[in-house]
């Protein structure tokens, strides 16, 4: 019960201090000196007028044609990656297929159960592979070497 009361009181104090801080900043900004006039502006009444920008109609001018854009969205691309048989439906097996390969790498005895020992061995092997000098510690350079390599996009089909 004490924890609940203490938590409620501390939340109220935190909210009150935030409110006072916010009000203090508002009072400071209200008492701030007025903004200086930009250089070159006159103190007369027409200082607020904006000069008109000259217009160009561009009649008879023609720009380059815009490239055609494939309108597949990110979600459509993701859906198409998962839909292996292209029937516009994603079955449970298709949805889980990308995760199966990673699971199979860790499941060394192929019993479809990932034990702690299998996970620990795989993690330990990855650490040993990353530890280039064998001192059981990763330096920044060794850790940076564990970064996954970016997947190269296929060459253009032009």
N, C-alpha and C positions, 0 to 999 in steps of 0.2 A: 504494500500500500504506500509505503514511504517513497518508493521509486516512482510511482505514478504521480504523486503530489509534487515531488521534486522535479520531475520531467515537465509537468504542467507549468510550474512556477518559472522554470528556466526558459520555457518556450515563450511565456508572457514577457519576461525580462528581455529576451532577445528581440521580440517584436517591438517592444517599447523603445529599446535603444535604436533600432532601425528607424522607427518613426521620428525620434528626436534628431537623429543624424540627417534624415531626409528634410525635415523642417529647417534645420540649421543651414543646410545648403541652399534652400529656397530663399531664406532671409539674406544670405550672403549675396546671391545673385540679384536680388531686388535692390540691394544697396550698391551695386556695382556702378561705376561711372558709365555715362552713355557712350555708345559706339562712336568712334571718330568718323568724320566724313571722309570718303575716299578722295585721294588726291585728284585735283582737277575739277571737282564738283563745286558748283557755286552754292552759296548760302541762300540764294533767292528761292522764291516759291516754285520755280520750274525745275528744281533739282531732282524731283521724283519722276519727271517725264523720261521715257525711254525713246531713244532715237530709233526710227524705223530702219529695218534692214532692207537694202534694195533687193528686189525679186528678179529672178531669172526664169523665164517660162520654159526654156529648153525645147521650143517647138522645132520639129524636124530632126532632133537628135535621137540617136538610137544606141543603146548600150549593148554589151555582149549578152548572149543568151545565158540564162541561168542553168547550172547543171541539174540533171534530173536526180532526184533524191529517192532512195528506197525508203519507204515509210514504215519499215519494221521497227517497232519499239523495242525497248530493252526487255520487256516482259514477253513479247512475241519471240525474241531470240532465245530467251531462257526456256520458254515452252518448247520450241523446236529442238533445242539441245536434248531435252528429256524425252520427247516423243520419238522413240527409236523406230517404230514401224510406220510412222507418218499417217496414222489413222485419226488424227486430231483428238485423241484421247490419251491420257497418261495413266497407265496401269500402275499398280503398286510396285511391281517389279521394276518397271522403267524408272520410277521415282527413286527407288533405293539403289539402282545400279551403280551410280557414281561412288556410293559409299562402300560398296562391296569390295572393290579393289583395295582400298585402304585397310579394310578390316582383314582381308586375306593376307596382307603383308604382315600383320601383327599376330595372326592366329597360326603359330608355328606347328602345332600338332593337328591341325585341320579338323577339329571336332566342333567347329562353329561356336565355341565358347572362348571368350578372351579372359584368361585368368590374370591375376595380378603379376604372377611370375613372367608370363609372356610379355605383358606390357613393360615390366621393369627391365627385362633383358633387352627388348627393342630400344627402350629409352637409354639404357646404359651403353648399348652399342653405338647409338647416335652420338652420345656425349664423347665416347672414346674416339670416334671418327673425327669429331670437331676439335678435340684437344690435340693439336699438332705437335706440341713439344712434350706431351705426356706427363705434365706436372699436376694433373687432376684439377686444374683450374682453367677457365676460359678467359683469355684476354679479350679486349674489345675487338681486336683484329680477328681472332679465332671465332668469336661470336658472330661478327659480321659475315664471315665466310659461310655460316649456316643459313643465311637468307636464301629462300627459294629463288631459283633462277626464273626470270620472267619468260613467259611462253612467247616464242616468236610467232608473229602472224604470218600466214602463208603469203607467198608472193602474189602480186596482183594478177588477176586472170584476164588482163587486157589483151 
